[in-house]
Amino acid sequence: MTRFEWMVPAFPGAGVHRDAPLYEEFDWELTESAVRLADALGYEALWAPDHFMLGVDDHELEVWTLLSGMAALTDDANVGPLVGAVTYRNPALLAKMATSLDVMSRGRVELGLGAGWHEEEHRAYGYEFPPIDERIDRLDEALRLITAMWTDTRATFEGEYYEVHDAPNVPQPVQDPHPDIMIGGSGPRMLRLVAEHADAWNVEITSRNRGPSVEEKVNYLEKYLDEAGRSPDDVEYTWLGHCLIADSEQRVAELTERVLPVPSASPDQDFDLTTVEEAREHGDYFIGTPAEVSEQIAEKRELGFERFQLIFVDWPSLDGLRLFADEVMGTV
């Protein structure tokens, strides 16, 4: 069954970021009410980005603090970072943080992790930004350490970058055997980590447009899963994407005129996405009426993707969030 989830805006993006192009000033009261609404509408998970300075005038909420608030506001939806940067937190502390929120949310945490990419952010906050191969090595070690702390009340782990000695993690997570792990990324080494460690794979906008096609990346992952002694059924394929949905062609046209152009999501393309066709083809936007958006999602499902994390670009309006739930959920 297809699952739909919401990427909660953590920063205003008007003029600076394509994820929230109409959002001019952060509004916690709006976010609070929208999180409650999304839970009531049936969005199965609520995610937030792990950054410190993406928004207008560098506004941004810290992700784990935000997730704790979101968990307190909801009853059913899972919560998690999409995806966390392994470079920002000691993995032993991260294991404890995720465990604590899993206990407080009664088992609704998912841990999304990636290698980290925002060099300017690392420099501004005093974090090291090692080469990509080292960041992937750190991610591999972090996942092993976190899993050890989740499955043993006193964990010992010694790696090249991280170590813990008889480290307690009490209470243990509510979920058995532990919260699900989602890995974001699509390069060969990242896909091997997915095959070895992950319960879910997230392919977001820029990673979809880097290197081989999504179809080829799916094939690589299935090869690596086989080598790891696992089946494609062991890993959920998840798709993070922008969604512009409206109840009429006229309203779609009005919104696209306000939202476009946006920068291309591909690192190999230095042009802006100025038309609906370009946004769909080069940015993987879901754009249109409910029927049109349903058709576009069905195309991705044919590749094996059954979970979709949606960024509603008409935010701070709640129209897209509501219309998608009313007209698309349950039909795809």
C-alpha positions in Angstrom: 0.0 0.0 0.0 1.3 3.4 -0.9 2.2 5.6 2.1 2.2 9.4 2.0 4.2 11.6 4.4 4.9 15.3 4.8 8.2 17.2 5.0 7.4 19.9 7.6 8.8 23.3 6.7 11.5 24.3 9.2 12.4 27.6 7.6 10.9 30.4 5.4 12.2 30.1 1.8 10.8 33.0 -0.1 13.5 34.1 -2.5 16.2 31.8 -1.2 15.0 28.2 -1.3 12.8 26.1 -3.6 11.3 24.1 -0.8 9.2 27.0 0.6 9.2 29.6 -2.2 6.0 31.4 -0.9 6.9 31.3 2.8 8.2 34.7 3.9 8.5 34.5 7.7 8.5 31.5 10.1 5.3 31.0 12.0 5.3 28.5 14.8 1.6 28.7 15.5 0.9 27.9 11.9 3.3 25.0 12.0 1.8 23.7 15.2 -1.7 23.7 13.8 -0.6 22.2 10.5 1.3 19.3 12.2 -1.9 18.5 14.1 -3.9 18.7 10.8 -1.5 16.4 8.9 -1.7 13.8 11.6 -5.5 14.0 11.5 -5.6 13.8 7.7 -3.7 10.5 7.7 -0.1 11.4 6.7 1.8 8.5 8.1 5.1 10.3 8.9 6.2 13.8 9.5 9.8 14.7 8.6 12.0 17.8 9.0 15.4 18.8 7.4 18.6 18.7 9.4 20.1 22.1 8.7 20.9 25.3 10.6 20.8 28.1 8.1 18.8 27.5 4.9 16.0 30.0 5.3 15.4 33.7 4.9 18.1 35.5 6.9 19.4 32.1 7.9 16.2 31.2 9.9 15.9 27.5 10.8 14.8 25.3 13.6 17.1 22.6 15.0 15.7 19.3 13.8 15.6 17.1 16.9 14.1 19.9 19.0 11.4 20.4 16.3 10.8 16.6 16.1 10.2 16.5 19.8 7.6 19.2 19.5 6.0 17.5 16.5 5.8 14.2 18.4 4.0 15.9 21.3 1.5 17.4 19.0 0.5 14.1 17.3 -0.9 10.7 18.1 -0.3 8.5 15.1 2.3 9.9 12.6 6.0 8.8 12.9 8.6 11.5 13.1 12.2 11.7 11.9 14.9 13.7 10.3 15.1 13.6 6.5 17.9 13.0 6.6 20.2 13.7 9.5 23.8 14.6 8.8 26.2 12.2 10.5 28.7 14.9 10.9 26.6 17.1 13.2 26.2 14.8 16.3 28.3 12.2 18.1 26.5 9.0 17.1 26.4 7.7 20.7 24.5 10.9 21.7 22.3 10.6 18.6 21.4 7.0 19.6 20.4 8.3 23.1 18.4 11.2 21.6 16.5 9.0 19.2 15.9 6.4 21.9 14.5 9.1 24.3 12.1 10.4 21.6 11.1 6.9 20.7 10.1 6.4 24.4 8.3 9.7 24.7 6.4 9.2 21.4 5.5 5.6 22.3 7.5 4.1 19.4 7.1 6.6 16.5 10.7 7.5 15.6 12.4 6.7 12.4 16.1 7.6 12.0 17.1 9.1 8.7 20.8 9.5 8.2 23.1 10.6 5.4 26.7 11.6 5.0 26.1 15.4 5.1 26.7 17.9 2.3 26.4 21.5 3.3 30.0 22.7 3.5 29.2 26.3 4.3 27.0 25.2 7.2 29.8 23.0 8.6 32.2 25.9 8.5 29.8 28.4 10.1 29.1 26.1 13.1 32.6 24.8 13.5 32.1 21.3 12.3 34.8 19.4 10.4 33.9 18.8 6.7 36.0 15.8 5.7 36.1 14.5 2.1 33.1 12.5 1.0 34.8 9.1 1.3 35.6 9.8 5.0 32.0 11.1 5.6 30.7 7.8 4.2 33.1 5.8 6.4 31.9 7.8 9.4 28.3 7.1 8.4 29.0 3.3 8.3 30.6 3.4 11.7 27.9 5.6 13.2 25.2 3.1 12.0 27.0 0.2 13.6 27.5 2.1 16.9 23.9 3.3 17.0 22.6 -0.2 16.3 24.8 -1.6 19.1 23.4 0.9 21.6 19.9 0.2 20.5 20.3 -3.5 21.0 22.5 -3.7 24.1 21.8 -1.9 27.3 25.6 -1.4 27.6 27.4 -1.1 24.3 31.1 -1.2 23.4 32.3 -0.2 20.0 35.7 0.7 18.7 36.1 2.2 15.2 38.5 4.5 13.4 36.4 7.6 14.1 34.0 6.7 17.0 34.2 4.5 20.1 32.1 3.8 23.2 33.0 1.7 26.2 30.3 0.0 28.2 28.0 2.9 27.3 24.5 2.5 28.8 21.4 3.2 26.8 18.6 2.8 29.3 15.7 2.8 28.7 16.0 1.0 25.4 13.8 2.0 22.4 10.2 1.1 22.5 10.3 -0.4 19.0 11.5 -4.0 18.6 14.3 -4.5 17.7 14.8 -0.8 17.3 13.6 2.2 15.3 13.8 1.9 11.5 16.8 3.3 9.8 16.5 5.3 6.6 19.6 6.1 4.6 19.5 9.0 2.1 21.8 8.9 -1.0 22.3 7.1 -4.2 26.0 6.8 -5.0 27.5 3.3 -5.1 29.0 3.4 -1.6 25.8 4.8 -0.2 23.7 2.2 -1.8 26.0 -0.5 -0.3 25.3 1.0 3.1 21.6 0.9 2.4 21.9 -2.8 1.5 23.8 -3.5 4.7 22.1 -1.3 7.3 18.8 0.2 6.2 15.1 -0.5 6.6 14.3 2.2 4.1 16.1 4.0 1.2 15.4 7.7 0.5 16.3 9.1 -2.9 15.9 12.9 -2.8 15.9 15.4 -5.6 19.6 16.1 -6.2 20.7 12.4 -5.8 18.1 11.4 -8.3 19.6 13.8 -10.8 23.3 12.8 -10.2 24.9 10.1 -12.2 22.9 7.1 -13.5 19.1 7.1 -13.9 16.9 6.2 -11.0 16.1 2.9 -12.8 19.8 2.0 -12.8 20.2 3.0 -9.2 17.4 0.7 -8.2 19.1 -2.1 -10.2 22.4 -1.4 -8.3 20.7 -1.5 -5.0 19.0 -4.8 -5.7 22.4 -6.2 -6.7 23.9 -5.0 -3.5 21.0 -6.4 -1.5 21.5 -9.8 -3.0 25.2 -9.6 -2.2 24.3 -8.8 1.4 21.9 -11.7 1.6 18.8 -9.5 1.7 15.8 -9.1 -0.5 14.3 -5.9 -2.1 11.3 -6.6 0.1 13.6 -6.0 3.2 14.0 -2.3 2.2 11.3 0.3 1.5 12.0 2.6 -1.4 11.0 6.2 -0.5 10.8 9.3 -2.7 11.2 12.9 -1.5 9.7 15.4 -3.9 7.9 18.7 -4.4 4.2 18.8 -4.9 2.1 21.6 -6.4 -1.5 20.4 -6.4 -4.7 22.4 -7.0 -8.4 21.7 -7.7 -8.5 23.2 -11.2 -6.2 23.8 -14.2 -6.6 27.6 -13.6 -5.5 27.4 -10.0 -2.5 25.2 -11.0 -1.5 27.8 -13.5 -1.9 30.6 -11.0 0.3 28.8 -8.4 3.0 27.8 -10.9 3.3 31.4 -12.0 4.0 32.3 -8.4 6.4 29.5 -7.7 8.4 29.2 -10.9 11.2 29.7 -11.9 13.2 27.7 -9.4 16.8 26.5 -9.6 17.3 23.1 -11.2 17.8 20.3 -8.7 20.5 18.7 -10.8 24.1 19.5 -10.1 24.8 19.1 -13.8 22.3 21.7 -14.9 22.9 25.4 -14.3 19.5 26.6 -15.7 16.3 27.5 -13.9 13.1 25.4 -14.2 10.8 28.0 -15.7 7.9 25.8 -17.0 5.7 23.1 -15.7 7.2 20.6 -18.1 10.8 21.5 -17.0 9.9 21.2 -13.4 8.3 17.8 -13.9 11.2 16.5 -16.1 14.2 18.0 -14.5 13.0 18.7 -11.0 10.7 15.7 -10.5 7.9 17.9 -9.3 4.4 16.5 -9.0 2.3 19.3 -10.5 -1.3 19.4 -11.5 -4.8 18.5 -10.5 -5.4 15.5 -8.2 -5.9 13.2 -11.1 -2.7 14.4 -12.8 -0.7 14.2 -9.6 -2.0 10.6 -9.1 -0.8 9.6 -12.5 2.7 11.1 -11.9 2.9 9.2 -8.6 1.8 6.0 -10.3 4.8 6.3 -12.6 7.2 6.4 -9.7 5.4 3.4 -8.1 6.3 1.4 -11.2 10.0 1.8 -10.2 9.3 0.3 -6.8 8.7 3.4 -4.7 5.8 3.0 -2.3 6.5 5.8 0.2 6.5 9.5 -0.7 7.6 12.4 1.4 6.0 15.5 0.0 7.1 19.1 0.1 3.9 21.2 -0.6 5.3 24.3 -2.3 2.1 26.3 -1.8 2.9 26.6 1.9 2.1 28.5 4.1 -1.3 27.7 2.5 -2.8 24.5 3.8 -4.7 23.9 0.6 -2.3 21.5 -1.0 -1.9 19.5 2.2 -5.6 19.1 2.5 -6.4 18.5 -1.2 -3.8 15.8 -1.5 -5.2 14.0 1.5 -8.8 14.3 0.3 -8.3 13.5 -3.4 -5.1 11.5 -3.8 -4.6 9.4 -0.7 -6.3 6.1 -1.1 -6.5 6.3 -4.9 -3.0 5.5 -5.9 
